[in-house]
Structure formats: structure tokens, C-alpha cells
Amino acid sequence: MEILRVGKTKVIAGGISLAGLVMIVYFAAQTSFSIRLESWFNQEYWVQFVPLVSSMLLFTAGMLAIFERPNANFTLALFGHSISEQIIFGWLGLTDISSSLLELIGLKSFNFPNYTVLWFFGLSLITLYIAYSNVLNLRRVTLPQALIGIATGVVVSFFA
């Protein structure tokens, strides 16, 4: 039964990759692509790509972990910071993008369905835990890498 012996790193990474792949397919189907040049200069056009790009980042982090690349933890932390900061800043009202159900309970978030916000937030917390606790037994996230992840999350939150 050597075939069924798969390490925990590959199982966790496979789950992360699968979640990313499912989200890529889902968000790609909901994204409207335009060949009209004037739509490329509209912020609303670019904001629709944020969940798709975030899903691609999650998939990439999972694939890096499957192949046990040392920068997989950094990529997981980058995904976790980008998503969690965007959602938390939205809930705190620091960004002006909102969701209807979460506004009813006093939380603001970006303009996606509620299940998407909660799914992304849960995944971001899981990936942050995996990255910083070094569950995958790969290279630990260094302080400069952590600061880059936090700074990237802030930039994505306020400019996306």
C-alpha cells in the first residue's frame, strides 16, 4: 500500500489547491471580460478580478506546498493577509465596499455574496495559521516576509 502513503503536507496542500481551483472556476464564470478599451479604466471593472486573482494565489500556494517549495508558507501568508485585511477593513468601515446581510448585523464587507465573504475569511485564517505555525514543515515565514504580506494586504484593501 505504498501508493496510499501520502504525507500530511501533500494532503493539506492538495486541499488548499482544490479549494483554490474550485474558487477559480466559480469566479471566472462570474467575471465579465471586456475588450472595450474604455472599460479598462473603470475601477469597478478591475475590482471584479480581486476574488479571481485571490483564488489564483490560493491555488498557487497549494501547488507550491504540494511540490514542497520553501516559499509556500510565504505565499499562504500573503493570501491570508490580503483577504483577511480586506474583509476586516470592510467590516470596520475603513473601505466603502459592502454586503447586505453583514450590514444588518453591523459588519461591512466587500460587494460579494455573504457566503463568499465568510468562505474567504475562513480560508484566510486557516492559511495564516498554516503559514505561521509551519504546519507544512517548510521554510518559516521571516519577519520581513510577514511585513511584506501585511503591507500587501493593506495596499490591496485600500486600492482594490
C-alpha positions in Angstrom: 0.0 0.0 0.0 2.8 2.4 -0.7 0.6 4.3 -3.2 -1.7 5.5 -0.4 1.1 6.8 1.8 0.9 10.5 1.3 2.4 12.9 3.8 0.3 15.5 5.7 2.0 18.2 3.7 0.6 16.9 0.4 -2.8 16.3 1.9 -3.1 19.8 3.3 -1.6 21.3 0.2 -4.0 19.3 -2.0 -7.0 20.6 -0.1 -5.7 24.1 -0.4 -5.1 23.7 -4.2 -8.5 22.1 -4.7 -10.3 24.9 -2.8 -8.4 27.4 -4.9 -9.2 25.6 -8.2 -12.9 25.4 -7.3 -12.9 29.1 -6.5 -11.1 30.0 -9.7 -13.7 28.2 -11.8 -16.5 29.8 -9.8 -15.2 33.4 -10.0 -14.0 33.1 -13.6 -17.6 32.2 -14.5 -18.9 35.3 -12.8 -16.3 37.7 -14.2 -17.2 39.7 -17.2 -14.3 40.3 -19.5 -14.4 43.3 -21.9 -12.5 44.1 -25.0 -13.7 47.7 -24.9 -10.8 50.0 -24.0 -12.9 52.5 -22.0 -14.0 49.8 -19.5 -10.4 49.1 -18.7 -10.1 52.5 -17.0 -13.0 51.9 -14.7 -12.3 50.8 -11.1 -15.4 48.7 -11.0 -14.1 46.6 -13.9 -10.9 45.9 -12.0 -12.5 45.2 -8.7 -14.3 42.2 -10.1 -11.0 40.5 -10.6 -10.0 40.6 -7.0 -11.6 37.3 -5.9 -10.4 35.6 -9.1 -6.8 36.7 -8.5 -7.0 35.8 -4.8 -8.3 32.4 -5.8 -5.3 32.0 -8.2 -3.0 33.0 -5.3 -4.5 30.3 -3.1 -4.1 27.7 -5.8 -0.5 28.7 -6.4 0.2 28.5 -2.7 -1.3 25.0 -2.6 0.8 23.9 -5.6 4.0 25.3 -4.1 3.2 23.3 -1.0 2.5 20.1 -2.9 5.9 20.3 -4.5 7.3 21.3 -1.1 8.8 24.6 -2.3 10.2 26.7 0.5 8.3 29.8 -0.3 4.9 28.1 0.1 4.4 29.4 3.6 5.1 33.0 2.4 2.5 32.6 -0.4 0.0 31.2 2.1 0.6 34.2 4.4 0.3 36.6 1.5 -3.1 35.2 0.6 -4.2 35.2 4.3 -3.2 38.8 4.9 -4.6 40.1 1.6 -8.0 38.5 2.2 -8.4 38.9 6.0 -7.3 42.6 5.9 -9.6 43.4 3.1 -12.6 41.8 4.9 -11.7 43.3 8.3 -11.2 46.8 6.9 -14.5 46.5 5.2 -16.2 45.4 8.4 -14.6 48.3 10.3 -15.9 50.7 7.6 -12.4 51.8 6.5 -13.3 50.7 3.0 -16.5 51.6 1.3 -17.5 48.3 -0.3 -20.4 46.5 1.4 -22.6 43.4 1.6 -26.2 43.4 2.6 -26.6 40.6 5.2 -23.4 41.5 7.0 -24.5 45.2 7.2 -27.7 44.1 9.0 -25.6 42.7 11.9 -23.3 45.8 11.8 -20.5 44.3 9.7 -19.5 45.8 6.4 -17.6 43.9 3.8 -16.9 43.9 0.1 -19.6 43.6 -2.6 -19.7 39.8 -2.9 -22.3 37.3 -1.7 -22.2 36.7 2.1 -21.1 33.1 1.7 -18.1 34.2 -0.4 -17.0 36.6 2.3 -17.3 34.1 5.0 -15.6 31.4 2.9 -12.7 33.7 2.0 -12.4 34.8 5.6 -12.3 31.3 7.0 -9.7 30.2 4.4 -7.6 33.3 5.1 -7.5 32.4 8.8 -6.6 28.8 8.1 -3.8 29.8 5.7 -2.4 32.3 8.2 -2.4 29.5 10.8 -0.7 27.1 8.4 1.9 29.6 7.3 2.9 31.0 10.7 2.8 27.7 12.7 4.8 26.0 9.9 2.4 23.1 9.7 3.8 22.1 6.3 7.4 21.8 7.7 8.8 24.1 5.1 10.8 27.3 5.5 9.3 29.5 8.2 7.9 33.0 7.3 10.5 35.6 8.3 9.8 38.9 9.8 10.5 40.8 6.5 8.2 38.4 4.6 5.5 38.9 7.3 5.7 42.7 6.9 5.5 42.4 3.1 2.4 40.2 3.5 0.8 42.7 5.9 1.7 45.7 3.6 0.4 43.9 0.5 -2.9 43.2 2.4 -3.2 46.9 3.2 -2.5 48.0 -0.3 -5.0 45.5 -1.8 -7.6 46.6 0.7 -7.5 50.3 0.1 -6.7 50.3 -3.7 -8.8 47.4 -5.0 
